[in-house]
Amino acid sequence: MYLGIDLGTSAVKTVLVDDAQRVIASESRPLATASPLAGHSEQDPAQWIDATFATLDALKATHPGALADVKGIGLSGQMHGATLLDASLKPLRPCILWNDGRAAAECRILEQRWPALRAVTGNKAMPGFTAPKLLWIATHEPDIFAATRLVLLPKAYLRLVLSGDAIEDVSDASGSLWLDAARRDWSDAALAATGLSRDQMPRLVEGCAPATTLRSELARRWGMTGQSVIAGGAGDNPAGAIGIGAIRPGTAFVSLGTSGALLAPTDRIAANPDRVVHTFCHAIPGMWIQAGAILSAASCLAWAARLFGVTEAELLAPLGSRPQAPSPVSFLPYLAGERTPHDDPVVRGMLDGLSHGTDRTAIVQAVLEGVAFALADCRDALAGAGIAIAEADVIGGGSRSRFWLSVLANVLNVPVHRFAGGETGAAFGAARLGRLAVTGEAIATVCTRPQRIETFEPDAGLTDAYAERHPAWRELYRPRH
């Protein structure tokens, strides 16, 4: 048996997977995000631990025999968060999350201090990444910066609690702006530019490598009879790629979670930081992931549900399974700023084209189309790096909506595929990494593609209509700075 634990933004999801790669059981617990000031986004690391332990306690209650047989544990996590620990390895403040926009000025300072940043990391400095957050802390909370003895990404903090060891995998680390992406190692120059050193960083491993073992007292708590190995794991999107077998060049997938992304594995770095294409190490050796990322995807649908006072399912039900035509309303999904291609943390969302005849259905369709158009911008940015998208698999909670996937197929003008259980892709991918760390099997043997249960083909009429609408939608973007 193998465990996959996905520390997301809105929830912790834990899956129990058997040797035949069947999900035997799953548990999820919600997480809350605080916004103490406009543009700020934080979480208390203690709730990550409470939520994770609650999922494992629940699995112990319902599947004690299977949990007892767990040999390997994989972790996936929300990327970029800055968890600052003191000399006693206790958090000094809430974690600053990936969708926090406070460090825009620090990004400019960082690129001035270290002109090689884009060439070495494969990324442009943006507020969501970890390094600029530390410059912000140094300026605005100098006592906390001075007391910082260790900087961990969220899942590395969870691993520290589970094992006692400070270890990070290279895929998550490459979202920090401290990693030399080609060498898959910390960059001393990057760390120096933020006033840090290797002594304040966790040890690095590959995602499929054995990293450490579960604390004996926790193994006893959950009734695990052997010594459970904890793998390096992965950031959420690289873990999702592992979960759907996206381990070779020529594959691509869309993540429709709280945030969104269009991602393509490569066997070389194909950076395009000027168009805000992200370069991350993959969770397997010798591979990278190029990605266009948007800060709000399924969270836009959640926003609309709160606005109308109904559930997301109630919003989607009247839409049916496919659009007949584009909505007369346009929506910019920039509720928390945007990354690809704008790198604009202060831009905000917009509804355009409202009239007395506008109903809820038109607005909901526009929300889904706005996210799809933002992903089309990511497609165009990837094309600038020489990466052409011929088809795409979809993972994340948004993959449950057939209407949304039909919209996506027509906006991107490529076939779009979904899987059974696609919303748990990152946790399942983490379980696969846990297995690889234990067995040492060939990666291709374990990281197979799950069966696609449905394909959404683009329709010529709709594709043309959306292609005509996209430029006008793009013109709605107006920088606020």
Residue pairs with C-beta under 8 A, 6 or more apart in sequence:
1 16
1 17
1 18
1 19
1 24
1 66
1 67
1 69
1 70
1 71
2 16
2 17
2 18
2 70
2 71
2 72
2 73
2 74
2 431
2 432
2 434
2 435
2 438
3 14
3 15
3 16
3 17
3 56
3 67
3 70
3 72
3 73
3 74
3 228
3 431
3 434
4 14
4 15
4 17
4 73
4 74
4 75
4 76
4 239
4 426
4 427
4 428
4 429
4 430
4 431
4 432
4 433
4 434
5 12
5 13
5 14
5 52
5 55
5 73
5 74
5 75
5 76
5 158
5 427
5 430
6 12
6 13
6 14
6 75
6 76
6 77
6 236
6 239
6 424
6 426
6 427
6 430
7 48
7 52
7 75
7 76
7 77
7 78
7 154
7 155
7 158
8 31
8 77
8 78
8 236
8 257
8 258
8 426
9 31
9 33
9 43
9 78
9 97
9 98
9 99
9 257
9 258
9 259
10 30
10 31
10 33
10 258
10 299
11 28
11 29
11 30
11 31
11 51
12 28
12 29
12 31
12 48
12 51
12 52
12 54
12 55
13 26
13 27
13 28
13 55
13 424
13 426
13 427
14 26
14 27
14 28
14 52
14 55
14 56
14 59
14 427
15 23
15 25
15 26
15 424
15 427
15 428
15 431
16 23
16 24
16 25
16 26
16 59
16 63
16 66
16 67
16 70
16 431
17 23
17 24
17 428
17 431
17 432
17 435
18 24
18 66
21 432
21 446
21 448
23 421
23 424
23 428
24 63
24 66
25 59
25 62
25 63
25 66
26 424
26 427
27 54
27 55
27 56
27 58
27 59
28 55
29 50
29 51
29 52
29 54
29 55
30 51
31 43
31 47
31 48
31 51
32 43
32 47
33 41
33 42
33 43
33 97
34 40
34 41
34 42
34 43
34 44
34 94
35 41
35 42
36 42
37 102
39 100
39 101
39 102
39 337
39 345
39 346
40 96
40 100
40 101
40 102
41 96
41 97
41 98
41 99
41 100
41 101
41 336
42 94
42 95
42 96
42 97
42 100
43 81
43 94
43 95
43 97
43 154
44 91
44 94
44 95
45 83
45 91
45 94
45 95
45 154
45 157
46 91
48 154
48 157
48 158
49 158
49 161
52 158
56 67
56 221
56 222
57 221
57 222
59 66
59 67
59 222
60 67
60 221
60 222
60 223
64 223
67 222
67 223
67 224
68 223
68 224
68 225
69 224
69 225
69 226
70 222
70 224
70 226
70 228
71 226
71 228
71 229
71 434
71 435
71 438
72 228
72 229
72 230
72 231
72 431
72 434
72 435
72 436
72 437
72 438
72 439
73 162
73 214
73 228
73 229
73 230
73 231
73 434
74 230
74 231
74 233
74 234
74 239
74 429
74 430
74 431
74 432
74 433
74 434
74 435
74 437
75 155
75 158
75 159
75 230
75 231
75 233
75 234
75 430
76 155
76 233
76 234
76 235
76 236
76 238
76 239
76 240
76 426
76 427
76 429
76 430
77 153
77 154
77 155
77 156
77 158
77 172
77 233
77 235
77 236
78 97
78 98
78 154
78 155
78 235
78 236
79 98
79 153
79 172
79 175
79 235
79 236
79 237
80 97
80 98
80 128
80 129
80 130
80 153
80 175
80 176
81 95
81 96
81 97
81 98
81 130
81 153
81 154
82 95
82 96
82 130
82 133
82 134
82 137
82 151
82 153
83 91
83 95
83 151
83 152
83 153
83 154
83 156
83 157
84 91
84 92
84 93
84 137
84 144
84 148
84 150
84 151
85 91
85 92
85 148
85 149
85 150
85 151
85 152
85 157
86 92
86 147
86 148
86 149
87 147
87 149
89 149
89 150
89 160
89 166
91 157
92 144
92 147
92 148
93 141
93 144
95 154
95 157
96 102
96 133
96 136
96 137
98 128
98 175
98 259
99 128
99 259
99 295
99 336
99 337
100 127
100 128
100 133
101 127
101 128
101 336
101 337
101 345
101 346
102 127
102 133
102 136
103 127
103 132
103 133
103 135
103 136
104 127
104 132
104 345
104 346
104 481
106 127
106 132
106 133
106 135
106 136
106 139
107 125
107 126
107 127
107 132
108 125
109 135
110 117
110 125
110 131
110 132
110 135
110 177
110 193
110 194
111 117
111 118
111 124
111 125
113 193
114 189
114 190
114 193
116 189
117 123
117 125
117 177
117 190
117 193
118 124
118 271
118 273
118 274
120 180
120 181
120 182
120 187
120 189
120 190
121 174
121 177
121 178
121 179
121 180
121 181
121 187
121 190
121 279
122 174
122 181
122 182
122 269
122 271
122 273
122 278
122 279
122 288
123 129
123 174
123 177
123 181
123 271
123 273
123 278
123 279
124 273
124 274
124 276
124 343
125 131
125 132
125 177
126 132
126 276
126 339
126 343
126 345
127 133
127 337
127 345
128 295
128 339
128 345
129 175
129 176
129 177
130 151
130 153
130 175
130 176
130 177
130 178
131 176
131 177
131 178
131 190
131 193
131 194
132 177
134 145
134 148
134 151
134 194
134 195
134 196
135 194
135 195
137 144
137 145
137 148
138 145
138 194
138 195
145 195
148 200
149 200
150 166
150 200
150 201
150 202
151 196
151 200
151 201
152 160
152 166
152 168
152 202
153 168
153 172
153 173
153 175
153 176
155 172
155 233
155 235
156 166
156 167
156 168
156 172
156 202
159 165
159 166
159 167
159 211
159 212
159 230
159 233
160 166
162 214
162 215
162 218
162 230
163 211
163 212
163 213
163 214
163 215
163 230
164 212
164 215
165 203
165 211
165 212
166 202
166 203
167 202
167 203
167 204
167 205
167 211
167 212
167 232
168 201
168 202
168 203
168 204
168 205
168 232
169 204
169 205
169 206
169 207
169 211
169 231
169 232
169 233
169 234
169 235
169 283
170 179
170 184
170 204
170 205
170 206
170 207
170 232
170 281
171 207
171 234
171 235
171 238
171 239
171 280
171 281
171 282
171 283
171 289
172 233
172 234
172 235
172 238
173 179
173 186
173 204
173 281
174 181
174 184
174 235
174 279
174 280
174 281
175 235
175 278
175 280
177 190
178 186
178 187
178 190
178 191
178 194
178 196
178 201
179 185
179 186
179 187
179 190
179 281
180 186
180 187
180 190
181 269
181 271
181 279
181 280
181 281
181 288
182 269
184 204
184 206
184 281
185 204
186 198
186 201
186 204
188 197
188 198
191 197
191 198
191 200
191 201
205 211
205 232
206 232
206 283
206 284
206 285
207 231
207 232
207 233
207 234
207 238
207 239
207 242
207 282
207 283
207 284
207 433
208 231
208 232
208 283
208 284
208 285
208 433
208 436
208 437
208 443
209 231
209 232
209 437
210 229
210 230
210 231
210 232
210 437
210 438
211 229
211 230
211 231
211 232
211 233
211 437
212 229
212 230
213 227
213 228
213 229
213 230
214 224
214 227
214 228
214 230
219 227
219 228
229 434
229 437
229 438
230 434
230 437
231 430
231 433
231 434
231 436
231 437
232 283
232 433
232 437
233 239
233 283
233 430
233 433
233 434
234 242
234 283
234 429
234 430
234 433
235 280
235 283
236 255
236 257
236 426
237 255
237 261
237 263
237 280
237 289
237 291
237 426
238 280
238 281
238 282
238 283
238 289
238 429
239 283
239 425
239 426
239 427
239 429
239 430
239 433
240 246
240 253
240 255
240 395
240 396
240 425
240 426
240 429
241 247
241 253
241 263
241 265
241 282
241 283
241 289
241 429
242 283
242 284
242 429
242 430
242 432
242 433
242 447
243 395
243 424
243 425
243 426
243 427
243 428
243 429
243 430
243 432
243 450
244 253
244 393
244 395
244 419
244 422
244 425
244 429
244 449
244 450
245 251
245 447
245 448
245 449
245 450
246 252
246 253
246 263
246 265
246 393
247 265
247 282
247 284
247 287
247 443
247 444
247 447
248 265
248 267
249 264
249 265
249 266
249 267
250 390
251 264
251 265
251 393
252 262
252 263
252 264
252 387
252 389
252 390
252 391
252 392
252 393
253 262
253 263
253 392
253 393
253 394
253 395
254 260
254 261
254 262
254 263
254 375
254 392
254 393
254 394
254 395
254 396
254 408
254 416
255 261
255 263
255 297
255 394
255 395
255 396
255 425
256 297
256 298
256 371
256 394
256 395
256 396
256 397
256 398
256 399
256 404
257 297
257 298
257 395
257 396
257 397
257 398
258 296
258 297
258 298
258 299
259 293
259 294
259 295
259 296
259 297
259 299
260 293
260 294
260 296
260 297
260 298
260 371
260 374
260 375
260 396
260 398
261 291
261 292
261 293
261 294
261 378
262 291
262 292
262 375
262 378
262 379
262 382
262 389
262 392
263 289
263 290
263 291
263 292
264 289
264 290
264 291
264 382
264 387
264 389
265 282
265 287
265 288
265 289
266 287
266 288
266 289
266 290
266 387
267 286
267 287
267 288
268 288
269 279
269 288
270 279
270 288
270 290
270 385
270 386
270 387
271 277
271 279
271 290
271 385
272 290
272 381
272 382
272 384
272 385
273 279
275 340
275 341
275 381
275 384
275 385
276 292
276 293
276 339
276 340
276 341
276 342
276 343
276 381
277 290
277 291
277 292
277 340
277 381
277 382
277 384
277 385
278 289
278 290
278 291
278 292
278 293
278 339
278 340
279 288
279 289
279 290
280 288
280 289
280 291
281 287
281 288
281 289
282 288
282 289
283 429
283 433
284 443
284 447
290 382
290 385
290 387
291 340
291 378
292 339
292 340
292 341
292 375
292 377
292 378
292 379
292 381
292 382
293 339
293 340
293 378
294 333
294 338
294 339
294 340
294 371
294 374
294 375
294 378
295 334
295 335
295 336
295 337
295 338
295 339
296 303
296 333
296 334
296 335
296 336
296 349
296 371
297 333
297 371
297 396
297 398
298 396
298 397
298 398
299 335
299 336
300 331
300 333
300 335
300 349
300 367
300 370
300 371
301 312
301 315
301 316
301 364
301 367
301 368
301 398
302 312
303 335
303 367
304 312
304 315
304 363
304 364
304 367
305 311
305 312
305 314
305 315
308 315
308 360
315 360
315 364
316 364
316 401
316 403
316 404
318 360
318 361
318 364
319 361
319 364
319 365
319 368
319 403
320 403
321 402
321 403
321 406
322 402
322 403
322 406
322 459
323 365
323 369
323 403
323 406
323 407
323 410
323 462
325 462
325 465
326 369
326 462
326 465
326 466
326 469
327 362
327 363
327 365
327 366
327 369
328 353
328 355
328 358
328 362
329 351
329 352
329 353
329 354
329 358
329 362
329 363
329 365
329 366
330 350
330 351
330 352
330 353
330 366
330 369
330 370
330 469
330 472
330 473
330 476
331 349
331 350
331 351
331 352
331 363
331 366
331 367
331 369
331 370
332 347
332 349
332 350
332 352
332 370
332 473
332 476
332 477
333 349
333 367
333 370
333 371
333 374
334 342
334 344
334 347
334 348
334 349
334 350
334 477
335 348
335 349
337 344
337 345
337 346
337 347
337 348
338 344
338 345
338 347
338 374
340 377
340 378
340 381
341 377
341 378
341 380
341 381
342 477
342 479
344 479
344 480
344 481
346 480
346 481
347 477
347 478
347 479
347 480
348 480
350 476
351 363
351 366
352 476
353 366
365 403
365 407
368 401
368 403
368 404
368 407
369 407
369 411
369 466
370 473
371 398
371 404
372 404
372 407
372 408
372 411
372 412
372 466
373 411
373 466
373 469
373 470
373 473
373 474
375 408
375 411
375 412
376 411
376 412
376 470
377 474
379 389
379 412
382 389
383 389
389 412
389 414
390 414
391 414
391 415
391 416
391 417
392 408
392 412
392 414
392 415
392 416
392 417
393 416
393 417
393 418
393 419
393 422
393 452
394 405
394 408
394 416
394 417
394 418
394 422
395 419
395 422
395 423
395 425
395 426
396 422
396 423
396 425
397 423
398 404
399 405
399 418
399 419
399 422
399 423
400 422
400 423
402 454
402 456
405 416
405 418
405 454
405 456
406 456
408 416
408 456
409 415
409 416
409 456
409 457
409 458
410 458
410 459
410 462
410 463
410 465
410 466
411 466
411 470
412 458
413 458
413 463
413 467
414 458
415 455
415 456
415 457
415 458
416 455
416 456
417 452
417 454
417 455
417 456
418 452
418 453
418 454
418 456
419 425
419 450
419 451
419 452
419 453
420 450
420 451
420 453
421 428
421 450
432 446
432 447
435 441
435 446
436 443
436 446
439 446
